[in-house]
C-alpha cells in the first residue's frame, strides 16, 4: 500500500505491539517520529510507524488528512468520512504487515491525527485496542460504545486551537455510552505535547487496566491477555 510513512522502530523479533502515529495539520511523519521515539523506548518489542496524511499542506513537506480551509462544525464530519476508508486501510495494512491484531494496536494522534483516530473507532469495529488522543476531539460525539477499545484523552488546559472543553465533553459522552476511557488535563499547556503529557500517555499504556478486566475478575469471566503492559 502506497502512503508516506516513517518507521521509527522495527524489532528484530516478531512485533508484540503495533504503535501507529498520526500527525497534525502541516506536520509530517518524520517530525511526528520524534514523538514515536518515546513509545519505541518504552515498548522495545513494538513496531512503531509514523504515518503521513494523504494530502499535501502548503508548499513544503507538510501533510494533512483533510483540508481545514473553510472547515466548520457542519462540514468537518463529511470531510473525515471521505478520507476514513484510506485511514482504516492504512491501519489494517500495518496490522497485516506486523502480524499484530487490533488488541495489540495503539493509535497515537495529535490534533488532526487524534481526530482521525477517534473517528476511526466510530467508523470501524475493532480497529485498535487503544487510542491515545493528544489535543484532539470527535467531529461528533459517539452515540454507542467501542467494545473493548480504550480511549486515553490527553489535553492541554490552555489549548486555543482545540479547546479542552471538547475533551471534557468527549469524556462525559464516553462515560454515558459505557466506553472505557481516561481523561488527563495538563495545566499551563496549549496546543502541544509537553513531557508531562508524554509521561501520562506512556503510563496509561503501561499500567491502565481496562475496565473489562476488573469486571472479569469480579464476575469470573475470562478474557484475552492485556495487550499493552
N, C-alpha and C positions, 0 to 999 in steps of 0.2 A: 504494500500500500504506500503510495507516494504522499508524504507530508513532511514538512520541516520538523526536525527534532534534534535533540542533543542528548546523547547517552551520558548521564552523569556517572553511573556505576553499573557494571555488568559483572556479577560474581563468577568466579571460576567454576563453581558447582551449580547445579540447578537452583534457580531462584526460589526462595521460600516466600517472599512477598514481592509485590509489584507496586511501585510508587510512581504515579504519573503526575507531573506538574503542569499547570496551565497559567500562563502569564496574563497580565492586564493589558489594556489598550496601549499600543505603541511600544510595547516591550518585545522581547524576542526570546527564543528558547535557550540561547547561550547565557543571557543575563539571568534568566529565571533559574538556570542551572546552579547559580551560586546559592540559592535557597535550597536546591536539591542536595547540595553537598552536606548540609546539616543532617538531612534524613539518611543519606548514604553512610555517614559516620556512625549513626546510631543503629542502623539496620544493615550490617555488612553483608547479609545474605539476600538483600533485596536488589532487584533490577530497578534502577531509578532513571527515569527518562523525562526530560522536559520537552513538552510538545508546543510547536508554534501554531498560532492561529492560521486559518486558511487564506486570509485576505491581507493584502499589504496595507500599511498605515503610513501615510505621508511619503516622502521621497527617500527615506533611509531604509534601514533593515527592520523597522518596526512592523509588527503584525497585529491582527485583531480577529476575533471570532465573528463579530458582526459590527456594522458601522454604527457609530454613535452620533453621526451627523444628523441632526433633527430628531434624535430619539426622544420618545415621550413615554409616559406610563401607558398610553393607548397602543403604541406600535412596538414596544420592546419585546413582548411575548411573541409576536408574529416573526420578528427578525430572528429570535432564538429558535423558533420552530423550524425555520427554513434551513438552518445550519445544523440542527440537532442530529439528523442522520449521519452527518460527517463526524460529529463529535463521538457518537456512540460507536460508529465503525472503527474509529481510532482506538478507543478503549478496548474493544473486542480484539482488534489486531494485536495489541501488545499483550493481552491475556493469552492469546494463542501462541505468540512468539515465546513467551516466558514459561508457559505451562502452568500459570497461576490462575486459579479461579477467582470468582468475584469476591469470595470471603477474604482472600488474602490480598485484595487490591485496595489501595488507598488513592483517592483523587485529591490532590492538594492544589487549591487555586488561590489566586489573589485578584481581587476586584472583578473584572470581567471573566477571568478564569474561574473564580468562585461562583459567579452567576451560572456559568455553563455546567459546572459540576453539580450544583444544587438542582438546577433544572433537569440535568441528566437523570437524577434519581426519580424525578417525576415521570420522565418520558420512557424509561427502560427498566423493567423489573430486574432486580439482582445485577445492577450494573457494577456496584462496588460495595465492599464491606464497610468502608469508612470514607467519609468526605471531610476534609479539613478546609474550611472556608474562611480565609483571611479577608476581612474588609469587603464582604460580598453581600448578596441579597437574593431573594427569589424575585422573578418577574411578577408572579402572582403567588400568593401563599398557597401551600398544598392543601388539597381537600381530603386526602387519605394518607395513611402511613406508608412507610418504606420497608415493611417487613423487618428483617434482621439488620438492615443497614443502619449505621450510627453516624450522626452528623455532629461535627465539632465546629461551632461558630466562634470565631476569634476576631475581635473588632477593637479599633481604637476609639476611645471615648470622644475625641475631638475630631473625628473624621468629617471633613467638609465636602467630600465627594460622594460617598455613600454613607449617609447618616447612621449612627449607631442605633437609632430607633428602628431601622429595618431589621437589624439583628435581634433586637428585643421582641419585635413583632413576630419574627420567624420563630423564636423560642416559644412564645406563647401559643402559636398555632401548632407547632410540633408537639407540644405537651397536650394540646387539646385533641389531636388526632392519634395520640398514642405512639409517637415516634420516640426513639432512643436518641438523646442529644445532650450536648453540653454547651454552655454559653460562658465565654470568658471575655470580659471587657477590660482593656488596658488603659489605665488613666494617663492623661497627658500625651497621648499619641494620636496623630492624624491619620491620613490615608497612607499607611505604611506598615511595614513589619519590623518591629524592633526585637531586640534579643529576648525581652520578656515574653513577647508573643510567640517567638520561635520555641522558647523553652516550654511554654504551655502546650504547643502542638505536639512536641516530642513526648511530653509527659502524658498527654491524652492517649497517644498511640501505644505507648508502653504499658500504662498502668490502669487506664479506664476499663473496667469490667462491664461489658454490655449488659443491659438490664435483663436480657433473656437468661443469662447465666444465673443471676440471682433468683429468678423465678424457677428455673430448673432445679436449683439447689433446694428451694423451699418446697416445691411440689413433686420432686423426684423424677423430673423429666430429663431425658438425655438430649445432648446437643453436640454440635461439632466443636472441635478444639478452637480456642481463641486464636485467630489468625495473626494478630499483632501482639507481640509480647516482648 
